[in-house]
Amino acid sequence: MAYLSRDEARALAGRVLGMSRAEQARVNIISGATGNTRFAANQVSTSGDVTDTSVTITSAFGRRVASSTTNMLDDASLRTAVQVSERLAPLAPEDPEYPGELGAMTVPERNAVFASTAELTPEARARAAAEVTTLAAARGLVATGYVEHRTGSTAVMTTRGQFAYQASSNANFSTTVRTPEGTGSGWAGAGLFDWNELNAREIAERAIEKAELSRGARDVEPGRWVTILEPTAVANMVGLMTGSLGARSADEGRSYFSRPGGGNRIGERFLDGRVTIWSDPTDPRVLSTPFSGQGLPNRRQVWVENGVLRSLTYDRFWAQRQNREPTGFVNGYYMEGGNATLDDMIRSTERGLLLTRLWYIRSVDPRTILFTGLTRDGTFMIENGRIAYPVKNLRWNESPVFMLNNIEMMGRPVRVSPSESSEVSAAVVVPPLKVRDFTFTSVSDAV
């Protein structure tokens, strides 16, 4: 097996802690196999597989803390890593926010390893890539893309008695197809736990259709537009909000979720009443990480319910400071939706824009969760209920809070492929949305 089992991880962590002379210590073990295949110009360009196990030992003397990492698992190398962390810790300044190591706590159990993903071969990745490249070449188009998968385990053990273990598998497949002259570009992708659920041909056909439709893009006037966002574009936006749910920044007055005069906005309605977002390490649709790097259990957490802010993320230090229990955390999430299809949204639109995905996203104002970025790989004008013609990419300035207050229609939630990173561990499930007054500020000639 390419990753450590529960018993193997426990035994290895116990060996390391047995070498510790620190007042408190923690061992983090990450093991697993990662494979990837990249294709470009309608052919596979690189392929690689890596199997590794890393062990990090964190040693604490009072509030002086340091860590050391090794991927050599013999006793001599492990002992050296322990000794390095113990030599460094007394040299470190005191960390006033070090909460100490956790004692024994129960973590959520889940079965998140899928044999089809765990046993995925380079040949199978190449066959999936060929589904795209063969269709693209037959249409005189140029396909590029990336396949990545990982199956592995994570474990945490402390000198105070906590032990947590999880094993999981994930995969991601995405492609960008372009016209030979470079004027048209289409993207499609999928994130999944079970490789058997991948439909590479469907992904290829979506990307090819967008590439062909996006030839001859026209200028469009920036401004506030009725906008249909496909699920990946929705995830690009909603993730900006879930990433801003820290209780500390809210309580300290540095966040959109800060209440004027002090405190935070938990319990306040701040979004359209149809918006509900939650995460759950045991739900098979999400299977988010069941514990933190400190071994703190994650749990089902409703962040937004019917537009009301239900929770912020409290880490151990801030929870203790605020006399609260630590919360779960966002690592994958599910946003509930409606029953409309993309075709329904398009048919209902007299004049508006359709977005495939967003990229080059950068923060503008954390107090309003305002971001800027560009559209990419398929941006289209809708007129009289149909896609009329492609438009040039646009720079947008928008907040997910504003967007989620301007919802006109919601579709069925689907799991999306990440498009701003190659991260494959977190599952994100969101619906397509039709919104009003999405703000575009300028036209971009980039394809």
C-alpha positions as CSV (number, residue, x, y, z in Angstrom):
1,M,0.0,0.0,0.0
2,A,1.3,3.4,-1.0
3,Y,0.3,5.0,2.3
4,L,0.5,4.1,5.9
5,S,-2.4,2.3,7.5
6,R,-3.8,3.4,10.8
7,D,-1.8,0.8,12.7
8,E,1.4,1.7,10.8
9,A,0.9,5.4,11.4
10,R,0.2,4.9,15.1
11,A,3.3,2.7,15.5
12,L,5.6,5.2,13.6
13,A,4.2,8.2,15.6
14,G,4.8,6.3,18.8
15,R,8.4,5.5,17.9
16,V,9.0,9.2,17.3
17,L,7.4,10.4,20.5
18,G,9.3,7.8,22.4
19,M,12.5,9.6,21.4
20,S,11.1,13.0,22.6
21,R,12.5,14.8,25.7
22,A,10.3,17.9,25.3
23,E,7.7,19.0,27.8
24,Q,5.1,18.6,25.1
25,A,5.4,17.2,21.6
26,R,3.3,16.4,18.5
27,V,4.0,14.2,15.5
28,N,2.3,14.9,12.1
29,I,2.6,12.2,9.5
30,I,1.6,12.6,5.8
31,S,2.0,9.6,3.5
32,G,0.7,8.7,0.1
33,A,1.1,8.6,-3.6
34,T,0.5,11.4,-6.1
35,G,0.3,11.0,-9.8
36,N,-0.1,13.5,-12.6
37,T,-0.2,13.7,-16.4
38,R,0.1,16.9,-18.3
39,F,-0.9,17.2,-22.0
40,A,-0.2,20.0,-24.5
41,A,-0.4,20.5,-28.2
42,N,-2.7,17.4,-28.4
43,Q,-0.2,15.0,-26.8
44,V,1.1,13.9,-23.4
45,S,4.0,16.1,-22.4
46,T,4.9,14.9,-18.9
47,S,3.8,12.2,-16.5
48,G,5.0,11.4,-13.0
49,D,4.3,9.5,-9.8
50,V,5.6,10.3,-6.4
51,T,5.3,8.2,-3.2
52,D,6.5,9.7,0.0
53,T,6.1,9.8,3.7
54,S,7.0,12.8,5.8
55,V,7.2,13.1,9.5
56,T,7.2,16.4,11.4
57,I,8.0,16.6,15.1
58,T,6.9,19.7,17.0
59,S,8.7,20.2,20.4
60,A,7.6,22.6,23.1
61,F,9.4,23.8,26.2
62,G,6.9,26.1,27.9
63,R,5.8,28.4,25.1
64,R,8.9,28.0,23.0
65,V,8.1,25.8,20.1
66,A,9.9,24.5,17.0
67,S,9.4,21.8,14.4
68,S,11.6,19.6,12.2
69,T,10.7,17.4,9.3
70,T,12.2,14.3,7.7
71,N,11.2,11.7,5.2
72,M,13.8,9.2,6.3
73,L,12.1,6.7,8.6
74,D,15.1,4.9,10.1
75,D,15.6,5.4,13.8
76,A,18.8,7.5,13.4
77,S,17.1,10.0,11.0
78,L,14.0,10.2,13.2
79,R,16.1,10.8,16.3
80,T,18.0,13.5,14.5
81,A,14.7,15.3,13.5
82,V,13.5,15.1,17.1
83,Q,16.8,16.5,18.4
84,V,16.9,19.3,15.9
85,S,13.4,20.4,17.0
86,E,14.5,20.2,20.6
87,R,17.6,22.3,20.0
88,L,15.7,24.9,18.1
89,A,12.7,25.3,20.5
90,P,14.7,27.0,23.3
91,L,16.1,29.5,20.8
92,A,12.6,30.5,19.6
93,P,10.8,33.5,21.1
94,E,7.9,32.6,23.4
95,D,4.7,32.1,21.5
96,P,1.9,33.7,23.6
97,E,-0.7,32.0,21.4
98,Y,0.6,28.4,21.7
99,P,-2.4,26.5,23.2
100,G,-0.5,23.4,24.2
101,E,-1.0,19.9,22.8
102,L,-4.4,18.2,22.7
103,G,-5.4,15.3,24.9
104,A,-7.4,12.4,23.6
105,M,-10.5,13.5,21.6
106,T,-12.8,11.6,19.2
107,V,-12.5,12.5,15.5
108,P,-15.1,11.8,12.8
109,E,-14.7,8.4,11.1
110,R,-15.1,8.2,7.3
111,N,-14.2,5.9,4.5
112,A,-12.9,8.1,1.8
113,V,-10.5,5.8,-0.2
114,F,-11.8,4.8,-3.6
115,A,-10.0,1.9,-5.3
116,S,-10.4,3.3,-8.7
117,T,-8.5,6.4,-7.7
118,A,-6.0,4.6,-5.4
119,E,-5.1,2.2,-8.2
120,L,-5.0,4.7,-11.1
121,T,-2.2,4.1,-13.5
122,P,-0.3,6.3,-15.9
123,E,-1.9,4.4,-18.7
124,A,-5.4,5.2,-17.4
125,R,-4.5,8.9,-17.1
126,A,-3.1,8.9,-20.7
127,R,-6.4,7.3,-22.0
128,A,-8.4,10.1,-20.3
129,A,-6.1,12.7,-21.8
130,A,-6.5,11.0,-25.2
131,E,-10.3,11.4,-25.0
132,V,-9.7,15.2,-25.2
133,T,-6.7,15.3,-27.6
134,T,-8.3,13.0,-30.1
135,L,-11.5,14.9,-30.3
136,A,-9.7,18.3,-30.4
137,A,-7.3,17.2,-33.2
138,A,-10.2,15.9,-35.3
139,R,-11.8,19.4,-35.1
140,G,-8.5,21.2,-35.9
141,L,-8.2,22.5,-32.3
142,V,-5.4,22.4,-29.8
143,A,-5.9,20.8,-26.4
144,T,-3.9,21.2,-23.2
145,G,-4.8,19.9,-19.7
146,Y,-3.8,18.3,-16.4
147,V,-4.7,15.2,-14.6
148,E,-3.8,14.8,-10.9
149,H,-4.8,12.3,-8.3
150,R,-3.7,11.5,-4.7
151,T,-4.4,8.7,-2.3
152,G,-2.8,9.0,1.1
153,S,-3.2,9.2,4.8
154,T,-2.6,11.8,7.5
155,A,-2.0,11.2,11.2
156,V,-1.5,13.2,14.3
157,M,-0.3,12.0,17.7
158,T,0.6,14.1,20.8
159,T,2.3,13.3,24.1
160,R,-0.9,14.2,25.9
161,G,-2.7,11.2,24.3
162,Q,-4.4,12.5,21.1
163,F,-4.3,10.3,18.0
164,A,-6.2,11.0,14.8
165,Y,-5.9,9.3,11.4
166,Q,-7.6,9.6,8.0
167,A,-7.1,8.1,4.6
168,S,-8.6,9.6,1.4
169,S,-8.4,9.7,-2.3
170,N,-9.1,12.5,-4.8
171,A,-8.7,13.3,-8.4
172,N,-8.9,16.3,-10.7
173,F,-9.2,16.5,-14.5
174,S,-9.3,19.7,-16.5
175,T,-8.6,20.9,-20.0
176,T,-8.3,24.1,-22.0
177,V,-9.0,23.8,-25.8
178,R,-8.0,26.6,-28.1
179,T,-8.4,27.4,-31.8
180,P,-5.1,27.3,-33.8
181,E,-5.1,31.0,-34.4
182,G,-5.5,31.6,-30.7
183,T,-8.7,33.6,-30.8
184,G,-11.0,31.1,-29.2
185,S,-10.6,29.3,-25.8
186,G,-12.8,26.9,-23.9
187,W,-12.3,25.2,-20.5
188,A,-14.0,22.3,-18.7
189,G,-13.0,20.2,-15.7
190,A,-14.2,17.9,-12.9
191,G,-13.2,17.1,-9.4
192,L,-14.1,13.7,-8.0
193,F,-13.3,11.1,-5.4
194,D,-14.0,8.1,-7.5
195,W,-12.1,8.0,-10.9
196,N,-14.9,5.7,-12.3
197,E,-17.2,8.7,-12.2
198,L,-15.0,10.6,-14.7
199,N,-16.6,11.3,-18.1
200,A,-13.6,12.6,-20.0
201,R,-15.4,12.7,-23.3
202,E,-18.1,14.9,-21.9
203,I,-15.5,17.3,-20.5
204,A,-13.7,17.3,-23.9
205,E,-17.0,18.1,-25.7
206,R,-17.8,21.0,-23.4
207,A,-14.3,22.6,-23.8
208,I,-14.3,22.1,-27.5
209,E,-17.8,23.6,-27.9
210,K,-16.7,26.7,-25.9
211,A,-13.5,27.1,-27.9
212,E,-15.4,27.0,-31.2
213,L,-18.1,29.3,-30.0
214,S,-15.6,31.8,-28.6
215,R,-14.0,32.6,-32.0
216,G,-14.4,36.2,-33.1
217,A,-15.1,37.7,-29.6
218,R,-16.6,41.2,-29.6
219,D,-16.2,44.2,-27.3
220,V,-18.9,44.7,-24.8
221,E,-19.5,47.8,-22.6
222,P,-18.4,47.4,-19.0
223,G,-20.9,48.1,-16.3
224,R,-23.5,46.2,-14.2
225,W,-24.8,43.1,-16.0
226,V,-27.3,40.3,-15.5
227,T,-24.8,37.5,-15.3
228,I,-25.0,33.7,-15.4
229,L,-22.1,32.0,-13.6
230,E,-21.4,28.4,-14.3
231,P,-20.6,26.3,-11.1
232,T,-16.8,26.8,-11.3
233,A,-17.2,30.5,-11.5
234,V,-19.6,30.4,-8.6
235,A,-17.0,28.4,-6.6
236,N,-14.3,31.0,-7.5
237,M,-16.5,33.6,-5.8
238,V,-18.0,31.8,-2.9
239,G,-14.6,30.5,-1.8
240,L,-13.5,34.1,-1.3
241,M,-16.2,34.4,1.3
242,T,-15.7,31.1,3.1
243,G,-12.0,32.0,3.3
244,S,-13.0,35.1,5.2
245,L,-14.9,33.4,8.0
246,G,-12.3,33.8,10.7
247,A,-13.8,34.8,14.1
248,R,-10.7,36.6,15.2
249,S,-10.5,39.1,12.4
250,A,-14.2,39.7,12.8
251,D,-14.0,40.3,16.6
252,E,-10.9,42.5,16.1
253,G,-12.8,44.7,13.6
254,R,-10.8,43.7,10.5
255,S,-13.5,41.8,8.6
256,Y,-16.8,42.1,6.8
257,F,-18.2,40.0,9.6
258,S,-17.2,42.6,12.2
259,R,-20.2,44.3,13.9
260,P,-20.0,48.1,14.2
261,G,-19.1,48.9,17.8
262,G,-17.5,45.6,18.5
263,G,-18.1,41.8,18.2
264,N,-19.2,39.9,15.1
265,R,-22.3,39.4,13.0
266,I,-23.2,35.8,14.0
267,G,-27.0,35.6,13.9
268,E,-27.4,38.4,11.3
269,R,-29.0,37.9,7.9
270,F,-26.5,39.2,5.3
271,L,-27.3,37.1,2.1
272,D,-30.3,36.1,0.0
273,G,-32.6,33.8,2.1
274,R,-32.0,30.9,-0.3
275,V,-28.3,30.7,0.5
276,T,-27.2,27.9,2.8
277,I,-23.6,26.8,3.0
278,W,-22.2,24.0,5.2
279,S,-19.3,21.6,5.5
280,D,-19.2,18.1,6.9
281,P,-16.3,15.6,7.1
282,T,-18.6,12.6,7.0
283,D,-21.0,13.6,4.2
284,P,-20.1,11.6,1.1
285,R,-20.7,14.6,-1.2
286,V,-18.0,16.7,0.6
287,L,-15.8,14.5,2.8
288,S,-13.9,17.4,4.2
289,T,-10.8,17.0,6.4
290,P,-11.9,15.4,9.8
291,F,-9.2,17.1,11.9
292,S,-6.7,19.9,11.9
293,G,-3.0,19.7,12.0
294,Q,-3.1,20.0,15.8
295,G,-5.5,17.0,15.9
296,L,-8.6,19.1,16.7
297,P,-11.7,17.3,15.4
298,N,-13.6,18.9,12.6
299,R,-17.4,18.5,12.5
300,R,-20.5,19.4,10.5
301,Q,-20.7,23.1,10.6
302,V,-23.4,25.3,9.1
303,W,-21.8,28.6,8.1
304,V,-24.8,30.3,6.5
305,E,-28.4,29.2,6.9
306,N,-31.2,30.8,4.8
307,G,-29.0,33.9,4.4
308,V,-28.1,34.1,8.1
309,L,-24.5,33.9,9.4
310,R,-24.5,30.9,11.8
311,S,-20.9,30.4,12.6
312,L,-17.4,31.7,12.2
313,T,-14.2,29.7,12.6
314,Y,-12.7,29.7,16.1
315,D,-9.3,28.2,16.4
316,R,-8.2,26.9,19.8
317,F,-6.4,30.1,20.9
318,W,-9.2,32.5,19.9
319,A,-11.9,30.2,21.3
320,Q,-10.1,30.2,24.6
321,R,-9.7,34.0,24.5
322,Q,-13.4,34.4,23.8
323,N,-14.6,31.7,26.2
324,R,-16.0,29.6,23.4
325,E,-15.6,26.1,22.0
326,P,-13.3,25.7,19.0
327,T,-15.4,25.2,15.8
328,G,-15.0,23.1,12.8
329,F,-13.3,24.6,9.8
330,V,-13.9,25.1,6.1
331,N,-12.1,22.4,4.0
332,G,-14.6,21.7,1.3
333,Y,-18.2,22.9,1.5
334,Y,-21.7,22.4,0.0
335,M,-23.9,25.3,-1.1
336,E,-27.5,24.4,-1.5
337,G,-29.2,25.5,-4.7
338,G,-32.5,25.3,-6.7
339,N,-33.9,23.4,-9.7
340,A,-33.1,25.7,-12.7
341,T,-30.8,24.5,-15.4
342,L,-28.3,26.6,-17.3
343,D,-30.6,26.4,-20.3
344,D,-33.5,27.8,-18.1
345,M,-31.3,30.7,-17.0
346,I,-30.3,31.5,-20.6
347,R,-33.9,31.3,-21.9
348,S,-35.0,33.7,-19.1
349,T,-32.4,36.3,-20.0
350,E,-33.2,39.1,-22.4
351,R,-29.7,40.5,-22.3
352,G,-26.8,39.4,-20.2
353,L,-23.5,37.6,-19.9
354,L,-22.5,33.9,-19.4
355,L,-19.2,33.1,-17.6
356,T,-17.3,29.9,-17.6
357,R,-14.7,30.6,-14.9
358,L,-12.7,33.4,-13.3
359,W,-9.0,33.8,-12.8
360,Y,-6.1,36.1,-11.7
361,I,-8.3,36.9,-8.6
362,R,-6.8,39.4,-6.2
363,S,-8.1,41.1,-3.0
364,V,-9.2,44.8,-3.2
365,D,-10.9,45.4,0.2
366,P,-11.2,42.7,2.9
367,R,-13.7,44.8,4.8
368,T,-16.2,44.2,2.0
369,I,-14.6,41.0,0.7
370,L,-14.2,42.9,-2.6
371,F,-12.0,41.2,-5.2
372,T,-11.0,41.8,-8.8
373,G,-10.2,39.4,-11.5
374,L,-10.8,38.4,-15.1
375,T,-13.2,36.1,-17.0
376,R,-11.6,33.3,-19.0
377,D,-12.1,30.5,-21.5
378,G,-15.7,31.2,-22.6
379,T,-17.5,34.5,-22.0
380,F,-20.7,35.0,-24.1
381,M,-23.4,37.5,-24.7
382,I,-27.0,36.3,-24.2
383,E,-29.8,38.1,-26.1
384,N,-33.4,37.2,-26.3
385,G,-32.9,33.9,-24.4
386,R,-30.1,32.4,-26.4
387,I,-26.3,32.7,-26.7
388,A,-25.8,35.3,-29.3
389,Y,-22.0,35.7,-29.7
390,P,-18.7,35.6,-27.8
391,V,-17.4,38.6,-26.0
392,K,-13.9,39.6,-25.0
393,N,-12.9,38.8,-21.5
394,L,-13.7,41.4,-18.9
395,R,-12.2,42.6,-15.7
396,W,-14.6,42.4,-12.8
397,N,-14.7,44.1,-9.4
398,E,-17.2,42.3,-7.1
399,S,-17.8,40.9,-3.7
400,P,-19.4,37.5,-3.2
401,V,-21.6,39.1,-0.6
402,F,-23.0,41.5,-3.2
403,M,-23.4,38.7,-5.7
404,L,-25.2,36.4,-3.2
405,N,-27.7,39.2,-2.5
406,N,-28.5,39.6,-6.1
407,I,-29.6,36.1,-7.0
408,E,-32.3,35.6,-9.6
409,M,-32.1,31.9,-10.2
410,M,-30.2,28.9,-8.7
411,G,-29.4,25.5,-10.3
412,R,-28.6,22.1,-8.8
413,P,-25.3,21.9,-6.9
414,V,-22.5,20.0,-8.6
415,R,-18.9,19.3,-7.6
416,V,-16.5,21.5,-9.4
417,S,-12.9,21.3,-10.5
418,P,-10.6,23.9,-8.9
419,S,-9.4,26.4,-11.6
420,E,-7.2,28.7,-9.6
421,S,-5.0,26.0,-8.2
422,S,-4.2,22.3,-8.6
423,E,-5.5,21.4,-5.1
424,V,-7.3,18.1,-5.2
425,S,-8.1,17.5,-1.5
426,A,-11.1,19.7,-0.9
427,A,-14.5,19.0,-2.4
428,V,-16.5,22.1,-3.4
429,V,-20.2,21.6,-4.4
430,V,-22.1,24.6,-5.7
431,P,-24.9,25.5,-8.0
432,P,-24.8,27.7,-11.1
433,L,-26.3,31.1,-10.5
434,K,-28.1,33.8,-12.4
435,V,-27.5,37.2,-10.7
436,R,-28.2,40.8,-11.4
437,D,-25.8,43.8,-11.3
438,F,-22.5,41.9,-11.5
439,T,-19.9,44.6,-11.9
440,F,-17.5,44.7,-14.8
441,T,-15.0,47.5,-15.1
442,S,-13.0,47.1,-18.3
443,V,-12.4,44.9,-21.4
444,S,-9.4,42.7,-21.7
445,D,-7.9,41.6,-25.0
446,A,-6.4,38.5,-23.4
447,V,-7.8,35.2,-24.6
